[in-house]
Amino acid sequence: MARELWLSGGLFAPAESPWKGLFLLKYLLIILLPWLGLGTPAAWAEAAPERRAADGQLILQGVPEIPEGLAESLARFHDARSSLFAGWTADGKAIYTRTRADGVNQLHRVDRARGPRVQITERPYAIGEVARQPKGELLVFSVAEGGSGFDQIYLLDPASGSTRRLTDGESLNNRMAWDRDGRRLAYRSTRRNGRQNDLWLMDVDAPGEARLLYAADDGALWKPVDFSRDGNTLLVQYYAGITDSRIYLLDIPSGSLHLLVGRVDQPTSNVATSFDRDDSGVLFVTNQRGGSAEIGRAPLDPALPVDYMPDSITWDITEFRLSPDRRRGAFVTNEEGISRLYLFDARTMESRRMRRLPVGVISSLEFSPDGRNLGMTLNTARTPSDVFVLRLSAKPLEQRRLVRWTHGEVSSLDPDRFIEPRLIHYPAPMLTDTRTMMVPAFVYRPAGRGPFPVIIYIHGGPEGQFQPSFNSTVQMWLDKLGVAVIAPNVRGSLGYGEHYLRMDDGLLRENSVMDIGALLDWIATRDDFDNSRVGVYGASYGGYMALASTVYFGDRIRAGVARAGISNFVTYLENTQGYRRDLRRVEYGDERDPEMRAFLQRISPLNNVDRISTPLFIVQGQNDPVVPASESEQMVKALRERGQTVWYMNALNEGHSYEHKQNRDLFQQATILFYERYLLP
């Protein structure tokens, strides 16, 4: 009983606790202030000081003014800039990148390795997906204005810089796939009713005549992947969840749909890549044989068996691309968060791992039009994302050399001083039985003896994974706060097999929260960490985890930051955008089922605010289509009504993430100030 009251901030804190006097004072204030005419905690919620920043786009409640010296000292970290690979020009001699300009990512062209960037888009919001027209130079790209999540597709002529919108300006439109002549564009859209993810087709010269190819009758994601050479068949990806995806063929003239890979009654993960060279089969990544993800080839003739690559790959394949002539390919494996690159022979289905590549995270693979160069984004713990090009031999499995095309900017920071993480595994109870499991985590430890305060950095998803890529925020915390940072990949994380991925589904949701408790236990065994000064940080699902951690382990967590965190699973599922709802029910459970609804209500942080005594900083984007702003608003209100310490920041021009540099900088400054005030003393 005493421990429960301690968790809720009551009188009965353990006698040895240095905080007992503070809680007693808080209790007396709650009793005396109304008697003195100074109001109740509920009244304090209304009186939280509010101000505006970033040209009025940021609302800050309870957040102090940022000291000028702090903003100046962090500027070097704020100015770090990445370049992300976005595609090749038609002649294969130059590349496109997405690089920050005027505060958000814009499209640039780079004509040679280490050459200057030439900006070719100037939009107030960040550029999303980019796809170049086959046999031409035109580009299509997506933009979600204000972070609303309702992407619109634009056509860009990079030579003149002229753009025109191809979609309706209201619905969600993205996941574009060109036909091989570069005339028609297939894409995913919610245009029909705002809820289903349908397949549409347009001629880019007559976008007003776009037609519905397939009307989805469920909440799954349907997206186009590739066209056959004759343009009559569309390869389609169906995605109902991380462990339930199938591959279909859509006959465009008739509209008929045919299941090619996967089963409705036996969910497995099957991710389409493209048609093979002669359109006789489809290459894809699958786990349907029960092991790690592997590459298969499904013949279009149903009488023929599926072929699998002969090489044994013991780690999941996270990305797989074929060259334009479909003769060779490349794929990336995820080895406990570290990327390995392999070349692939599409004829023999053999592969070979590439050596002498920097250790980091690889993404955005794309072959040049002639198939002799492979572009990619590569990010390491000490360098921001940059574009690299792997020059290839005529033989499918042979490389020549890796060439760095762009150099990420780290301002006046010294990359040699950046701290690289160490992969560790800590014990956690299985919870379903008496066994113990080992949870992977990356540990960033400052130089010196310690003991260091600790920030636990929890990834989102929940089917996400923390990877040891460059993270200016983490490096800033290490340098300015002198803390250690530990990033666990709790059960339910991607990259460790299907069984691990399912260990937090539905009624198992709290198991992942218990992994944070096990990490706190591990921290307490270490002489180099100060287990009396531990904070948590998380965004999106990680925001829920941060909130839930303060519910369960508030006596061991001094400060928590939650950005776009789920505060109540029921209201979240009821209010997230309709086109996402069924996809999330697969992971979290269906709130329409009475038993599941009761469970989700029981575990939601909003319904456990009386157990929270940890100061919190809650951050939100007003236009968030993923986790609605109401999730943060209701949590802030409930905390203030109980007199709890809570800072609140809401960006009116942002969605699920902070894309504008001005907003992001101020958020990071406020986070430093919050941890200085509540974690470090």
N, C-alpha and C positions, 0 to 999 in steps of 0.2 A: 504493500500500500504506500509506504513512504517513497519508494522508487517511482511509483506512478505519479504521486504529487510532485516529486522533483522534476519529472519529465514535463509536467504541465506548468512548471514555474510556481509551484505552491510553497507553503511554509516549510514542509518537511524535507528540506534538502539534507543530504548526509552531513553529519556534524563536521567532518573534515573539509567540506567544500568551502573554498574561498568566496564563493558566490552567494552563500546563504544570506548574508547581510543585505545584499542587493535585492534579493527576492523578497525578504521581509519588508524592506523599504517600499518596494513596488506594491506589495499587498496593502500596506498602510496607506499609501497614496490613493489606491483604488477606493478604500473605505472613506478616507478623510476629504478628498477633493470635492465630491458632491456636497458634503456637509458644509464645506467652506464656500460653496457657490461657484466652484471652478469647473464643474461639469464632470461627466462620466467618460470612460474610454470611448463609448459610442460617439460622444460629442467631439472627442479628439480627432476621430476619423474625418469629420467634416472640416476640421480646422487645420489639416495638414498643409503646410506652406507649399505653394505651387508657383513655379516660374516657367518661362519659355526660353528655349535656346535654339541654335541652328536655324536662324531666320524664322523662328516661330514654329518649326516643324517638330521640335522635341518638347514634350510636356514632362516636367520633373517635379515630383512631389516628395518632399522630405529630403531631397538630395541637396547637400550644401553646395555653395559656389566652389568651383574648382580653383584651387590656388594657382596663380599664374606660374609660379615656379614649377609646379607639378606638370602642367601642360607642356611647358618648354622642355622639361627633362624627358618626357615621353615622345616628343616629336620624332626622334630618330626611328623609334619602333613603328610609329604610325606611318612613316613614309616608305616602309618596305613595300616593294611592288613586284608582282609576278607577271609572267607571260604564259598564257595557256594556248596550246596548239589548237587551231580552228580549221585547218584544211590547207590544201595545195591550190595554186593557180593552175589553169588548164594546161600550161606548157610544162608544169612540174619544176620550174626554175625558182619560184618564190613561194612563200607561205603566208597564211593569215594567222593572226593571233588575237586573242582577247586580252587586252591589257588596260589597266585603269587610266582614264583620262577624265579630267573634270570631276573626279570623285567616284566614277562608276566605270565598269569594264566596257570598253568600246572596241570595235573591230579595227585592226591595223594590218598593214602589209609590210613584210620584210623581204627584200629582194636578194639578200645573200647572207651567209653566215656572219654573225656579228655586225650586220649592217644596221642602219637606222630604221626605226619604225615610222611608217607613214600612216597617220590616222585617216580612216575612210568613213567612219560614222560619227555623228555628233548628236546623240540623243540624251534626253534627261534621265533615262533609266538604263539599266544594264542590259547588254546584249546576252541572250541565252543561247539556244541552239543555232548552229550555222551549218549549211549544206550547200556545196557548189553544184551547179548544173552540169551534168555529164555533157561532154562535147561542147561546152560553152563556158563563159566567164561569169554569168549571172549567179548571184547568191540569194538564198533565202535565209532569213534569220527570225528568231522569235524574241519578243519583248513583252514583259508583264509590267504595265505601267503602275507605279506606286506600290509595287510588290503585291498586287492584288491576286496574283496566281492565274489570272485570265490572260494567258499568252495570246498575242496576235502575231500572225506571220506576215513578214514584209519581203518584198523583192527588191534587191539592190543591184544596181549596175556599178561595179567598183571603179570603172573607168571615169564615169561622170559624177559618181557619188549620189545619183538620184535614187530615191526609194518610193515605193508605193505599197500601201497595205492591201493584202490579198484576202483577208478574212473580215468577219462582220463587225469587229470592234467591241463585241460584248461577251461572246462565249470563250471557252478555253480551246485553244488551237495550237497543237505542237506535234512532236514526233514525226517529222517530215521525211518522206522517201521519194526521190525522183525516179521516174522511169528512165530507161537507158538511153532514150533519145533526148532527154532533158526538156521535154515539153509538158508533161503532166506531173502533178504532185499529189501524192497520197498523204493523208495526215489524220491525226486523231482530233475529234472535236466534240464538244458538248452542245453544239448549236441546236440540236433538235429539241431537247427539253431541259438542258442544264444539269441533268443527273447522269445519263449514260454516256460512256466513252465510245462513240460511234466512229466508223471509218468513212472518210470522205475522199473525193477525188476532184481535182480541178485542172483545167488547162490554164497555165499561168498567163496566157494572152487573153483569157476570158474568165477571170476569177468569179465574176457574177453568176456564171453558169455552173458553179460547183454542185456536184450531186452526191447524195448519200449512197455509199456503197454497201454498208452493212449497219443495220440498226441493232445495237446491243439490247438484250432483254434482261441484263443483270448489272451489278455494280462493278464488274471486273474491268480491268484496263485492256482494251483492244488497240493494237497499234500496228501500222504497216512497217515492213522490214525491207523487202526487196521485190522488184518486178522481174518477171521472166523476160527473155530477150524479145519475144513477140509482143510483150506488153499486155497480154491477156490474162495473166495469172499473177496474183499478188500474194506474197508470203506474209503471213499475219502472225503476230505474237499475242497470245492470250495470257493475262497475268491476274490471278485471283489472290495470290499471296506468295511470299518468298519460297514456300515449298509446294506451290500448286500453280504450275504454268504449263501451257500446251502450245502446240504449233499447228496452224491451219493453213490451208490453201483456199484462196477466194478466186473463183472464176468471174472475172470482171464483166464480160458480156451478159451472163445469166444471173449473176449475183449469188450463185450457189457456193456454200461453204463446206469444206471437206477437212476432217481431222486427220492430220498426218502423223504427229508424234504426241504421245501422252494418252492418259485414260481419264475419263470423267469420274469413274468409281474408285480410282487408285491414284491419288495426287502424287506427282513427282515434279521436279524442277527441270524444265526443258526450255532452253533459250536459243531462238533462231539466229543464225548468222547471215546466210545468203544461199541462193541457188548455186550449184556447182557449175563447172565450166560449160557443160553441154545441156544444162537444165534437166538432167535426168534424175537429180537428187538434191537434197538440201543438207547443208552442214549445220550442226547445232552443238550446243553444250548441254550435257545432261547428267543427272545423278540416278537415273532410273535403274541402274544395275546395283544400287545400294552402296557404292563407295563414294569417293570424292568425285567432283565434277570432272567429266571427260568429254572428248570430242567424238561425235558420231556423224554418220552420213546415212540419211534416210532416203532410199530410192522412192521415186514417185510411183513406181509400180508396186502395189501392195503385196504382190506375190513374192517379192524379193526381201531378204532380211536386211536389218540395219547393220552397217559396218562400224567398227570402233577402232580408234587408233591403237596400234600395237604397243606403244610405249606406256609404261606405268607411271602416271602422274599422281603422287600421293597428296597433293594439295589442291584446293579448289581453283578453278579457272575463272578469273574475274572479267576478262575481256578477250574477245577473239575477232579478228578481222581478216578478210581475204583481199588480195590484190584485185585491181579492176579486171584482169584477164582470168581470175579465179585459179591461177596455177600455184600460187603460194599463199601462205598466211602467216600470221603471228598471233601469239596469245600470251597472256600474263597470268601467272599463278600468284596466289597469296600465301606466303609461308610465314604464318604468325605475324602478319602485318607488313612483311617485307615483300616487295614485288620481285619476281624473276621473269625474264623475258625469254620466250622460245620462238624459233622459226618453225614453220610447218610446211610440209610438202603435200599439197592437196591431192596429188595422184596416188602416192603411197600411204598417206596419212601418218607418215613418220615425223618426228620432231627432234629438235636439238636446242639445248639451252645455250643462250648467248652469254659469253664470259666478258669480264673486264668492263662491266657496266657499274656506275655508281650505285651504292646501296641506298635504296629509297623507295618511293612509290611511283609507279608508272601508270599512265592513263592516256586516253585519247589517241589510240593507235590509228594511223591511216597511211596507206601506201600512196606513193606518187602515181600519177596517171600511167607511167611506163612500168611501174612495179619494181623499180630498181632502188628506191629509197623508202624508208619507213619513218614517218614523222611521229612524234610522241611528246607528251608532257612528262617531265621527270622532276621530282621534288625530293630533296634529302633533308635530314634534320638540320643542316647548316645552310642550306640554300633554298630560296623561294622557288616556286615552280618556274621552269624554263623549258623552252622548246629545244629538243634534240632531234637529230636526224641520223638514223643508222643506214650507212651506205652498204648495199648488198651486192653479192656476187651474182652471176647468171644462174648459178646453182641454187635451188630453193632453200637449202639449209646452211648456206655459207654467208658470213658477214665479211665486210671489209673493215670499216672503222666508224666510230661514233663521233659525230660533229655537233658541237653546241652552237645553236643559232642565236639564242638570246641570252642575255645576262641580267637576271633579276636584280633589282636595286635594293640594297640594304642601307642606303643613306651613308652616314659616317660610322655605322656599326662595323665592328671587326668580326667577320664570320668565324675566325679561329677561337673567339671567346664564347661562341654559342655552345651550349651544353647538349650533348647527344644522350638520348635515353638508353637505359639498360633494361632488357627484357627479364622479368622475374616471374615466378609463379608462387602464389600464396595459397594456403589451405583454406577450404571452406566446406562446411557440412553439406552432404548431398540433400538433406532435408527429407527426402522420400525414404531413406533408410539410414543405417548407422555408418555408412562409408564416408570417406572424405574425398573431395575432388580438388584439383589444382586450377586456380583461376589465373589466366595470364594478365600481366599489367606491365606498362612501361614506366620506369622511374627516372625522373630528371632530378639529379642531386647536385646542389651547388658545391663549389670548392670549399674546403674547410672541414672542421671536425663536427660542427653541429653542437647540440641537437637543433635541427631546423624545424620551423613551423611547416605544415603540409597543406597543400590544396589538392583535393581529390577531384580530378577532371573527368566527368562522366559523359560519354558520347551519347548521341541521339539515335533515332531509328524507329523502334528499338533494334531493328536488324542492321545496326551500324557496326563500326569497328574503329577503334582508335588505331591509327598507323603512325609510325615515326617519321612523319613528314615535317617540313619547316612550319613552325607555328610561332609567329611573332608575339602573340599574346603570352604564350608559355614562356618564351625567352625574356619577355618584359617582366613577368612576375619573378622569374629567377633573379634577374638583375636588380630590379627596383625594390622588391619585397624581401629578397633573401630567403625565399621559401623553397622547399622541395615540391615537385609536382608529380603526382602518381595518377596515371590514366589506366584504369582497369577495363578489361573487356569481359564484363560480367556475363553470366549465362544468358543466352538469347542473342549474343553477338554473332555477327557474320564472320566466316573465315575458319571455323573450327568444326565443320561438319554439320549435317542435318540434325543429329541428335542434340547437339549443344544449342543449335538455333531454336529448337522447340522447347527448351527447358524453362522458358518463362511465359509460355502461351496460356491465355485464358486464366483458369483458376490457379496457375502457377506463378502469377504476376509478382507476388511478393518475394519469390525466391531470388530474383535478381537484386532486390533491395537488401536481402540478407547477405549478399556478397559484399556489400559496402560495410556491413557490420563485421564480417570476417576480415576485411582489409583493415578496419580500425583495430581489430585484435592483433593483426600482424604488425601494424605500426607501433603498437604498445610494446612489442618485444624488441624493438630496435633502439640502440643507444644514439643513433645519428638523427632520429626524428623525435620531435617534441609532441607527444600524444595529448598534451593539454592545450595545444594550439593547432587544431585541424579545421579547415574550411572545406566546403563543397562548391562545385560549379557544374552547371549543366544547361544545355539548350534543347528545346523541343522535348522529346521523350527524356533526354538527360535532365531537362528542367523538372519534369515530374520526379525523377530519381533524386534530384537535389532536395526537393520539397519533402518527399517521403523519407529521406534520410534524416531530416530534422525532426520528423514525427517519431521515428523509431530510436534514433541515436542522438537526440538533442543534448543529452548530458555530455556527449563526447565531441560535439561539433559546435564551434564557436561562431561561425558565420556562413551564410549560404547565398549563392547567386543563382537565380533561375530565370533564364530567358525563354520566353514563349513556352512555358511549362504547362503541362496538363494538370489542373487542380482538381477536376472532378471528371472521371471517365464517362459518366452518363451524360452530363451536359456537353462534354467534348464531342461524343459520338452523335449527339442530337444536333449540334451546331456546326460541325465541320462541313465543308462543302459537300453537296450531295454526291458528286462524282468520286469522292474519296471514301464515303461512309462504309460501304460494304468491304472495301479493301482493308479498312482498319478493324472492322468487326472480326475478320479472320484472325487477327493478331490478339486483340484485346478481349474479344468475347462480344456477344450480341446483347446489347442493353435491353432489347425487347423481351428477352427471356427473364421471367421473374427471379429465378435463382441467380442467374448471372448478374442481373441488375442489383440485387441485394449485395452480392459480393463486391461489385465495382463501387457501390456507394460506401461500403465498409472500409475499403482500402484507400479511398480518395483523400488526399491531403486536406481538401476543403472541409471534410467532415471530421477532421482530427486536429483542427487548429488549436483546440484547448490543450493539446500535447506539445505544441511548439513554443519554445522559449528562446530559440536561436534568432538573432537579428537576420533579416532577409533583405536582399536587393532583388526586386522583381522587374523584369524588362520585357517589353512587348513592342510589336509593330501593329499599328491600328488596322491595317488592311490584310492581316494574316489570314489566308484561306485555309491553312492547315490546322493551326491551333488558334481559334478565334480570340480576339482581344478580351472577350468576356471571361475567359478562363483566368487571366491575370487580374482583371478588375474585381471579380468576386473574391479572389484570394486576398487581395490587398484590403478590401472592405472588411472581410471577416477578421483579419489580423488586427486591423486598427480598432475594431469594435472591442477587442480584448486588450487594447493598450500595448500591443506588441510593436517592437521596432521594425519598421519596414520602409525602405526606400522604393520609389516607383518611377520608372522611365517609360514613356510611350512615344514612339515615333509616328507621326501622322502620315508620313510619306513612305513608309516601309511595310513589308509583308512579313514573311516567316524569318527572314534574315535581314541584317542591316547591310544594304548594298552601298549606301552613300557614305563616303569617307568621313564627312563632317559628323554624321551621326555616330559612326563606328568609333571615331576618335574620342568623342565625348563619353560614350559608353565605357570605353576602356579606361579613361581617366577616372570616371566615377567608381569603377570597379576597384582600381588601385586604392582610391580614397576610402572605400568601404572596408576593404581588407585591412588597411592601415589602422582604421579606427576600431574594428571589432575582432580581428584575428590576431594581430601582432602583439598588442599590449599584454 
